[in-house]
Amino acid sequence: MSTAIAAGDERLARSSTFVRVMRRPEIGALMGAIVVYVFFSAVDTTGTFVGLNGAARWTDVAATTGIVAVAVALLMIGGEFDLSAGVMVGTSGLFAGLLISEYNMPVWPAIALTFVFAACIGLLNGWLVVKTGLPSFIVTLAMFFSLRGVNLGVTKLLTDTVRVADIDEGEGFESARAVFAAELWQPYGFKVAVIWWVVLTVIATWVLTRTKFGNWIFAVGGDKLAARNTGVPVNRTKIVLFMYTSTSAALVGIISLMRLRSMQAGQGVGEEFVFIIAAVVGGCLLTGGYGSAIGASIGSAIIGMAFIGIAYAGWNTDWSWLFLGLILFVAVLTNSVIGKRFSGGRK
């Protein structure tokens, strides 16, 4: 090929650093996070939002959202959804709580069994999706209603109420609470959940960008048939992603249980949509094959800033859900515009 032809071949043209940055899936979320932070800093009536006290509050919301949103993002990149992730938070907390309070099991073994139980639920979700060929939307929606019914029915059967309590009387509670629910950096009160969130985001980003399994995730989400033809274990990859999502929800359930020392049967219901919003705001496509863990974490930060910022602005917190809807629409629109503008960009 001549130099002239090579120079004229658009496929061989090298993009500028700016274009490469703008092609990143999380760039729209980052721009949105800056705008949201500035906006709530301006309307804050308490003078707290900008400081470390405010940061401790909104990062706490972001962390408990982001831990699951990162897993949901990987699952969406792999081309699937999990609508049972929210109720799984409550199921996991109730499962551990019942083992501790009703069966007198020490806290740490109860936590270990809870993660095993959550992994089995994820395994079941993934197995049903790959074996039946049904959309994951339907399979996990069925799991959502099943777990919601079990949460209420079993809790009432064993406790005669809709909650599990007296967790702090379990052996090993204080050490478990230090790992999952401790406060750091006094007097600001940052939660240890923030560390869990950051560490899991870093690990997920490393897996997506530096490992063979990360390549498999993008491959099965982009074109399942092509991925299978090139030797990618499509079914195994999807099942592992479902298991990761369920165990991430279990982690948030354990965090909530250790903080509140109790768990309500309805805990977590509806949160699955917040996790998906965070992932989509972070640049994940609903069609799969595109997105990032960092983007999902930025989307979670936006949600955290919105929930706390609205309260600090003195507004009715019911408006938080309207704000989430607007964030979702604007984020998808922004990501679409940026993607079209820079997808063919050249230096």
Backbone hydrogen bonds, N-H to C=O, Kabsch-Sander energy under -0.5 kcal/mol:
donor,donor_aa,acceptor,acceptor_aa,energy
6,A,2,S,-2.6
7,A,3,T,-2.5
8,G,4,A,-1.4
9,D,5,I,-1.0
9,D,6,A,-0.6
10,E,8,G,-0.8
12,L,9,D,-1.4
13,A,10,E,-0.9
20,R,16,S,-2.3
21,V,17,T,-2.4
22,M,18,F,-2.4
23,R,19,V,-1.2
24,R,21,V,-1.5
27,I,24,R,-1.4
30,L,26,E,-2.2
31,M,27,I,-2.2
32,G,28,G,-2.2
33,A,29,A,-2.7
34,I,30,L,-1.9
35,V,31,M,-1.9
36,V,32,G,-2.8
37,Y,33,A,-2.5
38,V,34,I,-2.4
39,F,35,V,-2.5
40,F,36,V,-2.5
41,S,37,Y,-1.8
42,A,38,V,-1.7
43,V,39,F,-1.7
44,D,40,F,-0.9
45,T,312,Y,-2.1
51,G,48,T,-0.7
54,G,48,T,-1.2
55,A,51,G,-2.1
56,A,52,L,-2.3
57,R,53,N,-1.3
58,W,54,G,-2.4
59,T,55,A,-2.3
60,D,56,A,-0.9
61,V,57,R,-1.5
62,A,58,W,-2.3
63,A,59,T,-2.4
64,T,60,D,-2.0
65,T,61,V,-1.5
66,G,62,A,-3.5
67,I,63,A,-2.5
69,A,65,T,-2.5
70,V,66,G,-2.5
71,A,67,I,-0.8
72,V,68,V,-2.8
73,A,69,A,-2.5
74,L,70,V,-2.0
75,L,71,A,-2.1
76,M,72,V,-2.6
77,I,73,A,-2.6
78,G,74,L,-1.7
79,G,76,M,-1.8
80,E,75,L,-2.4
85,A,82,D,-0.8
88,M,84,S,-1.8
89,V,85,A,-0.8
89,V,86,G,-1.1
90,G,86,G,-0.9
90,G,267,Q,-0.6
91,T,87,V,-2.6
92,S,88,M,-2.4
93,G,89,V,-1.8
94,L,90,G,-2.6
95,F,91,T,-2.6
96,A,92,S,-2.5
97,G,93,G,-2.4
98,L,94,L,-2.9
99,L,95,F,-1.9
100,I,96,A,-2.0
101,S,97,G,-3.1
102,E,98,L,-2.0
103,Y,98,L,-1.2
105,M,99,L,-2.5
107,V,171,E,-2.9
110,A,106,P,-1.8
111,I,107,V,-2.4
112,A,108,W,-2.4
113,L,109,P,-2.5
114,T,110,A,-1.9
115,F,111,I,-2.0
116,V,112,A,-1.8
117,F,113,L,-2.8
118,A,114,T,-2.6
119,A,115,F,-2.4
120,C,116,V,-2.0
121,I,117,F,-1.9
122,G,118,A,-2.4
123,L,119,A,-2.5
124,L,120,C,-2.5
125,N,121,I,-2.6
126,G,122,G,-2.8
127,W,123,L,-2.9
128,L,124,L,-2.5
129,V,125,N,-2.0
130,V,126,G,-2.5
131,K,127,W,-2.3
132,T,128,L,-2.0
133,G,129,V,-1.4
134,L,128,L,-0.5
138,I,135,P,-0.8
139,V,135,P,-2.0
140,T,136,S,-2.5
141,L,137,F,-1.3
142,A,138,I,-2.2
143,M,139,V,-1.8
144,F,140,T,-2.3
145,F,141,L,-2.1
146,S,142,A,-2.2
147,L,143,M,-3.0
148,R,144,F,-2.3
149,G,145,F,-2.1
150,V,146,S,-2.4
151,N,147,L,-3.0
152,L,148,R,-1.7
153,G,149,G,-2.9
154,V,150,V,-2.7
155,T,150,V,-0.6
155,T,151,N,-1.3
156,K,152,L,-2.1
157,L,153,G,-2.1
158,L,154,V,-2.3
159,T,155,T,-2.3
160,D,156,K,-1.8
161,T,155,T,-0.7
164,V,263,M,-2.5
167,I,261,R,-1.4
169,E,166,D,-1.1
170,G,167,I,-2.1
173,F,170,G,-1.6
176,A,172,G,-2.0
177,R,173,F,-2.9
178,A,174,E,-1.8
179,V,175,S,-1.2
180,F,176,A,-2.3
181,A,177,R,-2.7
184,L,190,F,-4.5
188,Y,185,W,-1.5
189,G,185,W,-0.7
190,F,184,L,-1.5
192,V,182,A,-2.4
194,V,191,K,-1.7
195,I,192,V,-0.7
196,W,192,V,-1.7
197,W,193,A,-2.5
198,V,194,V,-2.5
199,V,195,I,-2.7
200,L,196,W,-2.5
201,T,197,W,-2.1
202,V,198,V,-2.4
203,I,199,V,-2.5
204,A,200,L,-2.5
205,T,201,T,-2.4
206,W,202,V,-2.4
207,V,203,I,-2.6
208,L,204,A,-2.5
209,T,205,T,-2.2
210,R,206,W,-2.5
211,T,207,V,-1.1
214,G,207,V,-0.7
215,N,211,T,-1.5
216,W,212,K,-2.2
217,I,213,F,-2.2
218,F,214,G,-1.9
219,A,215,N,-2.3
220,V,216,W,-2.9
221,G,217,I,-1.6
222,G,218,F,-2.0
223,D,219,A,-2.6
227,A,223,D,-2.5
228,R,224,K,-2.4
229,N,225,L,-2.2
230,T,226,A,-1.1
231,G,228,R,-1.5
232,V,227,A,-2.5
234,V,232,V,-2.0
237,T,233,P,-2.4
238,K,234,V,-2.3
239,I,235,N,-2.4
240,V,236,R,-2.4
241,L,237,T,-1.9
242,F,238,K,-2.1
243,M,239,I,-2.3
244,Y,240,V,-2.4
245,T,241,L,-2.1
246,S,242,F,-2.2
247,T,243,M,-2.3
248,S,244,Y,-2.0
249,A,245,T,-2.0
250,A,246,S,-2.0
251,L,247,T,-1.9
252,V,248,S,-1.8
253,G,249,A,-2.2
254,I,250,A,-2.5
255,I,251,L,-2.4
256,S,252,V,-2.5
257,L,253,G,-2.3
258,M,254,I,-2.6
259,R,255,I,-1.9
260,L,256,S,-2.7
261,R,257,L,-1.8
263,M,164,V,-2.1
265,A,162,V,-2.7
267,Q,264,Q,-1.5
269,V,266,G,-1.5
271,E,268,G,-2.1
273,F,270,G,-1.0
274,V,270,G,-0.7
275,F,271,E,-2.2
276,I,272,E,-1.8
277,I,273,F,-2.6
278,A,274,V,-2.4
279,A,275,F,-2.0
280,V,276,I,-2.7
281,V,277,I,-3.2
282,G,278,A,-1.6
283,G,280,V,-1.8
284,C,279,A,-2.3
285,L,290,Y,-1.6
288,G,285,L,-1.3
289,G,77,I,-2.9
296,A,292,S,-1.5
297,S,293,A,-2.0
298,I,294,I,-2.3
299,G,295,G,-2.6
300,S,296,A,-2.0
301,A,297,S,-2.1
302,I,298,I,-2.2
303,I,299,G,-1.9
304,G,300,S,-2.6
305,M,301,A,-2.7
306,A,302,I,-2.3
307,F,303,I,-2.5
308,I,304,G,-2.1
309,G,305,M,-2.8
310,I,306,A,-2.3
311,A,307,F,-1.1
312,Y,308,I,-2.5
313,A,309,G,-1.7
314,G,311,A,-1.2
315,W,310,I,-1.9
319,W,316,N,-2.0
320,S,317,T,-1.8
321,W,318,D,-1.0
322,L,318,D,-0.6
323,F,319,W,-2.4
324,L,320,S,-2.1
325,G,321,W,-2.0
326,L,322,L,-2.3
327,I,323,F,-2.7
328,L,324,L,-2.5
329,F,325,G,-2.2
330,V,326,L,-2.8
331,A,327,I,-2.7
332,V,328,L,-2.3
333,L,329,F,-2.3
334,T,330,V,-2.9
335,N,331,A,-2.9
336,S,332,V,-2.1
337,V,333,L,-2.4
338,I,334,T,-2.8
339,G,335,N,-2.4
340,K,336,S,-2.3
341,R,337,V,-2.3
342,F,338,I,-2.3
343,S,339,G,-1.3
345,G,342,F,-1.1
347,K,14,R,-0.9
